[in-house]
Amino acid sequence: MRNIVVFDNNREFKTYLKNQLELINIECVINECPKKFYGSCDYVIVNNGEYLDGYKENLSGKYLLINMDMLGDSIINFNGNVVTYGLGNRNTVTVSSMEKGNGSFVYCLQRALAGNNLLVIQPEEIPIKTYFKDNYELYSFMVTITIALIEGINSDSIRKYFNLRINNLPK
């Protein structure tokens, strides 16, 4: 069971994230950003940086995933592996070829990542055929796919999970 802490007050983002992680069979507990952050967790997700203003101490976890599109002027002290994501081309994870109406995008891992069990995840592009309602859902896909790769799920399996999702949505 993976322990995840999310910094963002958008309930839809957390719901999207929870549903997507369940779809790809990653068992987890998603915690709201606590008043005080003690100990370490598997993943710290900063989807909106304005919620870090009250945190003066270090955050600690195996991985920190930071949405650079919504970081603002936040300063983060973190112990662990940092993965940036967003729509900018300088992020570790980004997307291209977004077609909201057609239900597809290409997930792009721009740099190698250290995965669990001493895996090295090489840069790659993964075409995903699934609908997304808004940027929050697109950001949650970026996070979910990154976590799946870190957890050792291969890109073919990820693609199948989300392609299956699009075929099972109500018409």
LOKE-893635 format. One record per residue: x, z, y of N, C-alpha, C, O in turn. Coordinates in steps of 0.05 Angstrom, whole numbers, padded with zeros to 5 digits, always signed. Last residue first. Layout:
N
XZYXZYXZYXZY ...
end
This chain:
171
-00431-00472+00127-00431-00498+00142-00451-00496+00165-00454-00516+00180 -00390-00415+00114-00417-00428+00116-00416-00452+00134-00401-00452+00154 -00328-00424+00078-00343-00416+00102-00370-00429+00102-00373-00451+00093 -00298-00442+00036-00319-00422+00030-00334-00413+00054-00352-00395+00052 -00260-00475+00055-00280-00487+00038-00302-00468+00031-00323-00477+00022 -00228-00439+00082-00243-00459+00098-00265-00472+00081-00286-00479+00091 -00205-00410+00040-00222-00397+00059-00240-00417+00074-00263-00413+00078 -00172-00447+00016-00195-00438+00001-00215-00425+00020-00240-00429+00017 -00133-00449+00055-00149-00473+00050-00174-00466+00034-00195-00478+00038 -00113-00397+00048-00127-00403+00073-00143-00429+00070-00163-00432+00083 -00091-00399-00004-00109-00378+00004-00126-00386+00028-00150-00383+00028 -00056-00444-00001-00080-00445-00018-00100-00423-00011-00124-00429-00011 -00017-00425+00035-00033-00449+00042-00059-00450+00025-00080-00455+00036 +00004-00384+00003-00008-00378+00029-00027-00401+00037-00050-00396+00046 +00026-00414-00039+00004-00395-00044-00011-00388-00018-00035-00386-00018 +00065-00442-00012+00044-00457-00026+00020-00438-00031-00003-00447-00028 +00099-00401+00008+00083-00417+00027+00061-00433+00013+00040-00436+00025 +00096-00339-00031+00108-00365-00023+00088-00381-00007+00064-00376-00007 +00105-00273-00015+00085-00293-00022+00096-00320-00013+00103-00323+00010 +00139-00232+00002+00147-00248-00020+00127-00268-00030+00130-00280-00051 +00131-00204+00048+00123-00191+00023+00129-00208-00001+00124-00199-00024 +00144-00242+00086+00162-00219+00083+00157-00205+00056+00175-00196+00043 +00099-00275+00080+00125-00286+00073+00145-00263+00068+00161-00263+00049 +00059-00239+00098+00058-00250+00071+00085-00261+00062+00094-00256+00040 +00075-00231+00151+00075-00209+00133+00075-00219+00104+00090-00209+00087 +00065-00284+00169+00092-00272+00171+00094-00249+00151+00114-00247+00137 +00010-00288+00162+00028-00306+00147+00056-00295+00147+00070-00297+00127 -00007-00247+00198-00013-00246+00170+00006-00263+00153+00016-00254+00133 +00012-00267+00248+00020-00241+00238+00017-00240+00208+00035-00232+00193 -00017-00315+00253+00013-00315+00255+00024-00289+00242+00044-00290+00227 -00070-00297+00249-00059-00314+00228-00028-00314+00229-00015-00313+00208 -00072-00269+00297-00074-00254+00272-00064-00271+00248-00052-00260+00230 -00070-00312+00333-00048-00292+00332-00048-00276+00306-00027-00270+00295 -00120-00334+00320-00096-00350+00316-00071-00331+00315-00054-00335+00297 -00154-00294+00337-00153-00300+00309-00128-00317+00302-00117-00313+00281 -00141-00295+00392-00137-00271+00377-00136-00276+00347-00120-00265+00332 -00158-00346+00408-00129-00340+00406-00123-00315+00390-00103-00313+00377 -00214-00362+00363-00201-00357+00390-00172-00351+00386-00162-00352+00363 -00229-00379+00312-00249-00378+00334-00236-00376+00362-00247-00387+00381 -00205-00426+00266-00200-00402+00281-00217-00402+00306-00220-00423+00319 -00207-00454+00201-00218-00452+00228-00209-00426+00240-00205-00406+00226 -00153-00484+00166-00173-00464+00168-00183-00462+00197-00167-00468+00215 -00101-00506+00138-00127-00518+00144-00147-00496+00143-00159-00490+00122 -00034-00505+00156-00057-00488+00148-00083-00502+00157-00086-00510+00180 +00031-00522+00140+00006-00532+00150-00017-00515+00139-00019-00511+00114 +00088-00490+00156+00067-00488+00136+00041-00498+00148+00029-00485+00165 +00157-00498+00161+00131-00503+00173+00110-00503+00151+00115-00515+00130 +00213-00452+00163+00196-00473+00151+00171-00476+00167+00164-00460+00184 +00274-00417+00152+00255-00430+00171+00239-00451+00156+00250-00466+00140 +00275-00372+00095+00286-00394+00111+00265-00406+00130+00241-00404+00124 +00283-00308+00081+00262-00327+00085+00273-00348+00105+00279-00342+00128 +00316-00274+00033+00320-00287+00059+00299-00309+00061+00298-00327+00044 +00303-00211+00002+00297-00240+00004+00306-00249+00032+00305-00235+00051 +00308-00157-00009+00332-00172-00003+00328-00202-00002+00347-00218-00005 +00257-00135-00012+00271-00141-00037+00295-00159-00033+00302-00176-00050 +00228-00168+00046+00230-00145+00027+00245-00154+00002+00247-00178-00004 +00270-00211+00086+00245-00203+00074+00250-00178+00057+00272-00169+00054 +00296-00232+00145+00302-00215+00122+00276-00206+00111+00260-00193+00126 +00289-00300+00166+00281-00272+00167+00291-00258+00142+00293-00269+00121 +00311-00356+00205+00310-00341+00180+00303-00312+00185+00310-00300+00205 +00266-00384+00254+00292-00373+00246+00289-00359+00219+00267-00350+00212 +00214-00405+00260+00236-00418+00273+00264-00409+00264+00283-00424+00266 +00159-00421+00226+00180-00400+00226+00205-00413+00236+00217-00430+00222 +00097-00442+00244+00126-00450+00246+00143-00424+00246+00142-00409+00265 +00038-00469+00221+00053-00444+00225+00082-00452+00224+00091-00465+00206 -00005-00514+00248+00020-00512+00232+00034-00487+00240+00042-00484+00263 -00076-00518+00238-00052-00513+00255-00028-00513+00236-00031-00511+00212 -00147-00532+00238-00120-00533+00227-00099-00526+00248-00104-00528+00272 -00202-00547+00253-00195-00525+00234-00168-00528+00222-00165-00527+00197 -00222-00579+00291-00218-00591+00264-00209-00570+00244-00208-00576+00220 -00223-00547+00336-00248-00559+00326-00246-00570+00298-00265-00570+00283 -00168-00534+00342-00189-00513+00339-00214-00524+00326-00225-00513+00308 -00112-00552+00324-00137-00567+00327-00160-00549+00321-00171-00548+00299 -00044-00550+00338-00069-00535+00336-00093-00553+00341-00093-00568+00361 +00010-00564+00332-00011-00582+00322-00038-00567+00318-00052-00571+00298 +00041-00501+00319+00040-00527+00332+00016-00542+00320+00003-00532+00301 +00063-00433+00331+00046-00453+00317+00047-00479+00333+00054-00480+00357 +00116-00387+00315+00098-00400+00333+00080-00419+00317+00082-00420+00293 +00164-00337+00309+00141-00350+00297+00123-00362+00319+00117-00349+00339 +00204-00326+00346+00211-00329+00318+00189-00344+00303+00194-00361+00286 +00199-00365+00407+00192-00342+00390+00201-00348+00361+00206-00371+00354 +00205-00408+00439+00229-00391+00435+00223-00367+00416+00241-00352+00410 +00158-00435+00449+00175-00446+00429+00201-00429+00424+00216-00436+00406 +00097-00395+00454+00122-00406+00465+00142-00414+00444+00143-00403+00422 +00056-00370+00429+00054-00399+00432+00079-00411+00444+00081-00436+00444 +00081-00320+00383+00066-00329+00405+00066-00359+00407+00076-00373+00388 +00127-00268+00363+00108-00290+00357+00093-00296+00382+00091-00280+00401 +00187-00239+00338+00170-00246+00360+00151-00268+00352+00158-00285+00335 +00209-00186+00302+00199-00213+00298+00181-00219+00322+00161-00205+00326 +00260-00141+00286+00242-00151+00307+00235-00180+00301+00253-00197+00297 +00270-00088+00242+00272-00117+00246+00252-00126+00266+00228-00120+00263 +00287-00024+00273+00277-00041+00251+00282-00070+00258+00295-00076+00277 +00269+00016+00324+00288+00015+00302+00275-00001+00280+00255+00007+00269 +00259+00006+00394+00249+00003+00366+00273+00003+00347+00294-00009+00352 +00231+00009+00455+00254+00020+00440+00245+00021+00411+00226+00035+00404 +00208-00036+00502+00204-00026+00476+00231-00016+00464+00250-00031+00464 +00173-00044+00561+00199-00040+00550+00196-00026+00523+00182-00005+00522 +00128-00092+00589+00133-00069+00572+00162-00068+00563+00174-00089+00558 +00105-00129+00622+00131-00118+00630+00139-00094+00613+00155-00077+00621 +00076-00172+00573+00077-00162+00600+00104-00151+00607+00124-00163+00599 +00060-00191+00523+00077-00167+00524+00077-00155+00552+00079-00131+00555 +00033-00236+00507+00018-00214+00519+00034-00188+00522+00023-00167+00523 +00068-00271+00485+00049-00282+00504+00035-00259+00519+00026-00263+00542 +00095-00243+00446+00109-00247+00471+00091-00259+00493+00097-00257+00517 +00077-00197+00403+00065-00221+00415+00077-00224+00443+00071-00209+00461 +00120-00173+00353+00113-00172+00382+00101-00198+00391+00114-00219+00388 +00129-00134+00300+00120-00160+00307+00108-00158+00335+00089-00144+00340 +00178-00099+00268+00163-00099+00292+00155-00128+00298+00173-00144+00302 +00189-00069+00205+00187-00093+00221+00170-00088+00245+00150-00073+00244 +00196-00016+00189+00213-00037+00177+00213-00062+00194+00234-00075+00197 +00199+00029+00246+00186+00016+00223+00205-00004+00211+00226-00010+00222 +00188+00065+00305+00205+00061+00281+00188+00049+00259+00166+00057+00253 +00197+00072+00374+00180+00065+00352+00198+00059+00328+00221+00050+00332 +00222+00125+00416+00226+00101+00399+00204+00097+00379+00192+00116+00369 +00181+00148+00471+00200+00151+00449+00203+00125+00434+00188+00106+00438 +00143+00134+00506+00170+00136+00517+00191+00139+00495+00214+00134+00499 +00084+00105+00512+00103+00111+00492+00131+00110+00504+00142+00089+00511 +00047+00086+00549+00048+00115+00544+00069+00124+00524+00072+00147+00518 +00053+00030+00547+00061+00045+00571+00063+00075+00566+00080+00088+00579 +00032+00001+00506+00057+00015+00501+00066+00032+00524+00085+00048+00521 -00010-00030+00520-00016-00005+00506+00009+00010+00498+00007+00031+00485 +00009-00077+00540+00000-00057+00560-00006-00030+00546-00007-00010+00560 +00021-00114+00499+00041-00095+00508+00032-00073+00527+00045-00053+00530 -00013-00131+00444-00017-00129+00473+00001-00106+00484-00004-00083+00478 +00007-00130+00394-00007-00154+00402-00012-00154+00432-00015-00175+00444 +00053-00105+00358+00046-00103+00386+00034-00129+00395+00048-00148+00402 +00055-00074+00298+00046-00099+00311+00038-00093+00340+00020-00078+00345 +00098-00051+00251+00087-00044+00277+00080-00070+00291+00098-00087+00295 +00099-00038+00182+00097-00058+00204+00085-00046+00229+00065-00031+00227 +00111+00010+00154+00121-00016+00145+00121-00037+00168+00141-00051+00171 +00136+00066+00192+00115+00052+00177+00127+00025+00169+00149+00017+00177 +00160+00133+00205+00164+00104+00202+00140+00092+00187+00127+00105+00171 +00147+00185+00253+00155+00174+00227+00157+00144+00228+00156+00131+00249 +00096+00184+00302+00116+00199+00287+00123+00184+00261+00105+00171+00249 +00071+00175+00363+00079+00159+00340+00102+00174+00326+00124+00175+00336 +00011+00198+00393+00040+00202+00389+00047+00187+00363+00032+00187+00344 -00037+00171+00390-00028+00184+00416+00002+00189+00415+00016+00185+00435 -00031+00108+00353-00036+00137+00356-00027+00147+00383-00012+00134+00397 -00065+00050+00348-00042+00061+00361-00047+00091+00366-00065+00098+00381 -00098+00052+00284-00098+00047+00313-00072+00058+00324-00059+00074+00312 -00074+00025+00222-00079+00048+00240-00080+00039+00269-00066+00020+00277 -00091-00002+00163-00086-00009+00190-00094+00014+00208-00117+00022+00208 -00063-00004+00101-00079+00013+00118-00071+00006+00147-00048+00007+00154 -00066-00054+00048-00055-00040+00072-00075-00021+00084-00099-00022+00079 -00050-00103+00002-00063-00077+00007-00050-00063+00030-00026-00060+00030 -00058-00169+00003-00039-00149+00012-00055-00124+00018-00071-00123+00037 -00089-00215-00012-00084-00193-00031-00061-00175-00023-00045-00166-00040 -00107-00250+00024-00082-00257+00010-00072-00234-00008-00049-00235-00017 -00152-00223+00042-00155-00250+00030-00130-00257+00014-00132-00270-00007 -00131-00179+00068-00146-00175+00043-00148-00202+00028-00146-00202+00003 -00109-00204+00112-00091-00191+00093-00105-00186+00067-00093-00188+00046 -00157-00222+00137-00137-00242+00127-00118-00229+00107-00110-00241+00087 -00182-00174+00149-00195-00193+00132-00175-00213+00120-00177-00220+00097 -00145-00151+00185-00153-00137+00161-00165-00157+00141-00157-00156+00117 -00144-00190+00227-00120-00183+00212-00127-00170+00185-00116-00177+00164 -00197-00189+00245-00186-00214+00235-00162-00207+00217-00159-00217+00194 -00198-00135+00262-00216-00144+00241-00206-00170+00229-00205-00172+00204 -00160-00136+00304-00156-00119+00280-00174-00127+00257-00165-00125+00234 -00185-00173+00338-00158-00178+00327-00153-00162+00302-00144-00172+00282 -00233-00147+00350-00234-00171+00335-00206-00178+00323-00205-00186+00300 -00217-00104+00382-00227-00099+00355-00227-00124+00338-00222-00123+00314 -00165-00095+00423-00184-00116+00415-00192-00112+00386-00176-00116+00368 -00125-00062+00438-00151-00050+00436-00173-00071+00429-00196-00064+00430 -00063-00055+00405-00082-00074+00418-00109-00061+00416-00116-00051+00395 -00019-00042+00362-00022-00036+00390-00038-00059+00403-00026-00079+00410 -00023-00019+00296-00029-00041+00314-00033-00030+00343-00048-00011+00347 +00013-00005+00238+00004+00006+00264+00000-00017+00283+00018-00033+00287 +00008-00002+00169+00010-00019+00192-00002-00004+00216-00023+00007+00215 +00033+00006+00106+00023+00021+00129+00029+00004+00154+00052-00002+00159 +00014-00019+00042+00030-00022+00066+00016-00007+00089-00008-00007+00092 +00017+00000-00024+00000+00000+00000+00018+00000+00025+00035+00018+00028 
end
